[in-house]
């Protein structure tokens, strides 16, 4: 069964900016490979191939304009507890939220159930096998809290398949969907 998610890929220069963040002050963890950097809109999970094809078709109906976006700030999940994930934030702009809602609505028409958690757009930077001791990432988070990238234009999103490997997940685009040409 394919393991699916819907995401926005990042431009190469934005990936360069994200990967320039120093990791020195963080405990050892899994930093993503360059080709794995993305902004997840919806995680779908494991589905039968027929359902994957149906999701692929229904996403063609998403009608949203292209828009500008930028990465700004860093943080951790869980936010108040011992972190398992360090992330770079993505500005939660009205066009991004509209795309998130349009994709979620299209998937729901095919039976997908959205997560109940609030959408918190981010780029995962590091995962830890065990939660860190409280405060262990504090210095790094303080040093990089003002991190931001240059704005980039989001002109497409994709349905991805994730192949879980011991060395980390391998992501491949099953289908790419163009957004409108006018930047808002």
HURA-V9167 format. One record per pair of residues at least 6 apart in sequence whose ideal C-beta (glycine too) atoms are under 7 Angstrom apart, sorted by sequence separation. I is the first residue (numbers start at 0). GAP is how many residues later the second one is. D is the distance in Angstrom with one decimal. If there is no record, write none. Layout:
BEGIN
I_GAP_D ; I_GAP_D
END
This chain:
BEGIN
76_6_6.4 ; 107_6_6.7 ; 162_6_6.6 ; 75_7_3.6 ; 76_7_6.4 ; 161_7_4.8 ; 162_7_4.5 ; 22_8_6.2 ; 76_8_4.3 ; 75_9_6.5 ; 161_9_5.6 ; 75_10_5.5 ; 76_10_6.7 ; 103_10_5.1 ; 43_11_6.7 ; 159_11_5.1 ; 160_11_5.3 ; 73_12_6.8 ; 74_12_5.7 ; 159_12_6.8 ; 73_13_6.7 ; 159_13_5.8 ; 160_13_5.2 ; 73_14_5.4 ; 74_14_6.0 ; 159_14_6.7 ; 18_15_6.4 ; 73_15_6.7 ; 157_15_4.4 ; 158_15_4.7 ; 72_16_4.0 ; 158_16_4.7 ; 70_17_5.0 ; 71_17_5.6 ; 157_17_6.6 ; 70_18_6.7 ; 157_18_4.7 ; 14_19_5.5 ; 17_19_6.0 ; 70_19_5.6 ; 71_19_5.5 ; 99_19_5.4 ; 157_19_6.9 ; 155_20_5.4 ; 156_20_5.5 ; 68_21_6.4 ; 69_21_5.7 ; 155_21_6.1 ; 14_22_5.1 ; 68_22_6.3 ; 96_22_7.0 ; 155_22_5.1 ; 154_23_6.6 ; 155_23_5.9 ; 68_24_6.5 ; 154_24_5.4 ; 95_25_6.2 ; 153_25_6.7 ; 66_26_6.9 ; 9_27_5.3 ; 68_27_6.1 ; 9_28_6.4 ; 66_28_3.5 ; 8_29_5.5 ; 66_29_6.9 ; 91_29_5.4 ; 7_30_6.4 ; 64_30_6.7 ; 152_30_5.8 ; 6_31_4.3 ; 7_31_4.4 ; 89_31_3.8 ; 6_32_5.8 ; 89_32_5.9 ; 6_33_4.8 ; 7_33_6.7 ; 88_33_5.6 ; 89_33_6.5 ; 6_34_5.9 ; 63_34_6.0 ; 87_34_6.5 ; 4_35_5.5 ; 5_35_4.6 ; 63_35_4.7 ; 86_35_3.9 ; 87_35_4.5 ; 5_36_4.7 ; 86_36_6.1 ; 4_37_6.5 ; 86_37_5.4 ; 87_37_5.7 ; 4_38_4.6 ; 63_38_5.2 ; 86_38_5.7 ; 4_39_5.7 ; 84_39_5.9 ; 85_39_4.9 ; 3_40_4.0 ; 61_40_4.8 ; 85_40_4.3 ; 3_41_7.0 ; 61_41_5.7 ; 2_42_6.3 ; 84_42_5.6 ; 2_43_5.0 ; 3_43_6.1 ; 83_43_6.6 ; 58_44_6.8 ; 61_44_5.3 ; 83_44_5.4 ; 0_45_4.5 ; 1_45_6.4 ; 60_45_5.6 ; 0_46_6.1 ; 0_47_5.8 ; 1_47_6.4 ; 58_47_5.7 ; 83_47_5.2 ; 3_48_5.9 ; 57_48_4.9 ; 82_48_6.5 ; 57_49_6.8 ; 81_49_3.6 ; 82_49_5.1 ; 1_50_4.7 ; 81_50_5.5 ; 3_51_6.7 ; 38_51_5.6 ; 57_51_6.0 ; 81_51_6.5 ; 85_51_6.1 ; 54_52_6.1 ; 57_52_4.9 ; 70_52_6.2 ; 81_52_5.5 ; 17_53_6.5 ; 82_54_5.6 ; 102_54_6.9 ; 54_55_5.8 ; 53_56_5.0 ; 13_57_6.7 ; 40_58_6.8 ; 98_58_6.8 ; 40_59_5.3 ; 87_59_6.5 ; 25_60_6.6 ; 41_61_5.9 ; 75_61_5.9 ; 40_62_5.2 ; 41_62_5.8 ; 41_65_6.3 ; 75_65_6.6 ; 74_66_6.8 ; 73_67_5.8 ; 43_68_6.4 ; 17_70_5.8 ; 73_70_4.7 ; 73_71_6.1 ; 41_72_6.9 ; 72_72_6.0 ; 73_73_5.7 ; 72_74_6.4 ; 71_76_4.2 ; 70_77_6.4 ; 69_78_6.1 ; 70_78_4.4 ; 69_79_5.3 ; 69_80_6.7 ; 69_81_4.4 ; 38_82_5.9 ; 68_82_6.6 ; 69_82_6.8 ; 67_83_4.6 ; 68_83_6.2 ; 38_84_6.1 ; 67_84_6.9 ; 67_85_5.6 ; 68_85_5.3 ; 36_86_5.9 ; 65_87_5.8 ; 66_87_5.5 ; 65_88_6.2 ; 65_89_4.4 ; 94_89_5.5 ; 31_92_6.3 ; 31_93_7.0 ; 30_94_6.7 ; 30_95_5.3 ; 29_96_6.5 ; 5_97_5.4 ; 28_97_4.3 ; 29_97_4.7 ; 28_98_5.8 ; 28_99_4.4 ; 25_100_6.2 ; 58_100_5.9 ; 26_101_6.9 ; 55_103_5.6 ; 20_104_6.8 ; 54_104_6.4 ; 17_105_6.1 ; 26_105_6.2 ; 26_109_6.1 ; 25_111_6.1 ; 65_113_4.5 ; 24_114_5.1 ; 25_114_5.1 ; 64_114_6.1 ; 65_114_5.5 ; 24_115_4.2 ; 61_115_6.2 ; 63_115_5.4 ; 64_115_3.8 ; 65_115_6.2 ; 67_115_6.1 ; 40_116_6.5 ; 63_116_6.8 ; 65_116_6.7 ; 66_116_6.4 ; 59_117_6.5 ; 64_117_5.6 ; 65_117_5.2 ; 66_117_5.1 ; 24_118_6.9 ; 55_118_6.2 ; 58_118_5.6 ; 55_119_4.9 ; 64_119_5.3 ; 20_123_5.9 ; 20_126_6.4 ; 17_131_6.9 ; 16_132_4.4 ; 35_133_6.9 ; 13_135_5.1 ; 32_135_6.7 ; 35_135_5.8 ; 13_138_5.2 ; 29_138_6.3 ; 10_141_4.9 ; 7_146_5.5 ; 7_149_5.2 ; 8_149_6.4 ; 6_150_6.8 ; 5_151_6.3 ; 6_151_6.3 ; 5_153_5.6 ; 6_153_5.6 ; 3_155_6.3 ; 4_155_5.3 ; 3_156_6.7 ; 3_157_5.9 ; 4_157_6.5 ; 2_158_6.6 ; 1_159_4.9 ; 2_159_4.5 ; 2_161_6.9
END
